[in-house]
Amino acid sequence: MDSAPLRILIVDDDAVDRMAVRRAIKNAGILIEVHEAETCAGAITILKAEAFDCIFLDYRLPDRDGLTLIQTIRSEGIVSPLIVLTGQGDEQIAVDLMKAGASDYLAKSKITSGRLAQMLRNAMRVHQAEQQAALVNQRLKESYELLVEQHKALEEQRQQIHQQNLQLTHAAELKSRFLATVSHELRTPLNAILGFSQMLLRPSKGKLTEKQTEMVQRIFANGKNLLEMLNEVLDFSRIEANRLDLKPESFNLEHLITATVGEMRSLAVLKQLTLATEIHLQNAVVFNDPVRLRQVLVNLLSNAIKFTDTGKVWVEAQEISPDRLLIAVHDTGIGIAPEHVAYIFEAFRQVDQTDSRKYAGTGLGLAITQTLIQMMGGTITVATQPGQGSTFLIEISRQAEGQAEGNRPGSGSAEQATRSALPQPLTR
Ligand code: ADP
């Protein structure tokens, strides 16, 4: 117990009984400050004005019975512990008293110092525990309300993000569609330019001067570059719109590599680079999309040639296991600094992002290449050292993932014929 005296209110119309209670508590050695009331009305007045640590209440009072007084006290919001002192024969209503809010009860005839002190301590302990529980409850309620509010705020944020996501997706779709439309529309006049410049170069179309021939050749070469870039943009927009899929079939990988390297030879010759193949395949037959695998090789080879000024570019192919194949494109070029390696596979990322950059390109080649290899269930990695060169390493299964041509809905021999008859490498 605290050293400060306990504030006790004794409500009893009998002065002798009040004194008995007072004495009993004091005799137990408890320091108390006693206030007294003789009637219910008097008790209510005091209780409304002051707070007490415990109330001792005579069950039978002149103006009201104890039960009604307890109900009144509790309905006033007074929560102090309350011990009812009953007369002979009043014990039967004990249950009602407890229900109404009494902390305990004791027959007046059984009052002893020890009992009263014990009851007082118990009632106060219970009261304190109840107060603490109420406090904890209140805090829990507050936390719960806070959580509900936070949850509401989070839900609102989630809705907002969802809304923004929808808008972004819509914007991205529009962008992809725009890219697809523009690149598609640009390809038509460009193909005409390529076709006519090729025609002009034919001897049957009359003799051009040397200067004119060179100019037309440059129109043709630049047009082809432009077409390749447009095709990259178109492929990228297809990838973004999830409209690019593989058309696997059986073919000879060695033939594909040799043919692709052959097509790139003129570029390597222009830069006086050695272009070679090192193919060590026990079994060269694979099941994959030849057009897309060729596109991957063209991307890697044209990068290798573009970023190599002297030395060699070579393609290596071998089996890691009967089912896993390795294709590597090596060069002795400028290499890539470690801090740039991480993002070269991202779309539109180039080591040199300046407007005055030396090497042309869209920055889409490796992004498309990586997506294609992943669609085939393979991986692509790079080992590179600035000033020494780079190796782009592809690992794929002999049997690539993706739907087989014959199983594809709507696929047929007409499409197959168109695909194999395609004259330009990157025009699918
Ligand atoms: P692009 O070639 O159109 O710029 P890519 O996506 O093919 O775009 O390549 C991204 C960047 O990665 C290139 O701009 C270049 O900086 C770097 N890179 C790719 N291949 C090589 C290579 N063989 N050697 C050095 N740098 C390379």
Residues whose N, C-alpha, C, O or C-beta is under 5 A from the ligand:
A	BS01	ADP	N303 A304 F307 G333 G335 I336 I344 R349 Q350 V351 D352 A360 G361 T362 G363 L364 G365 L366 A367 S390
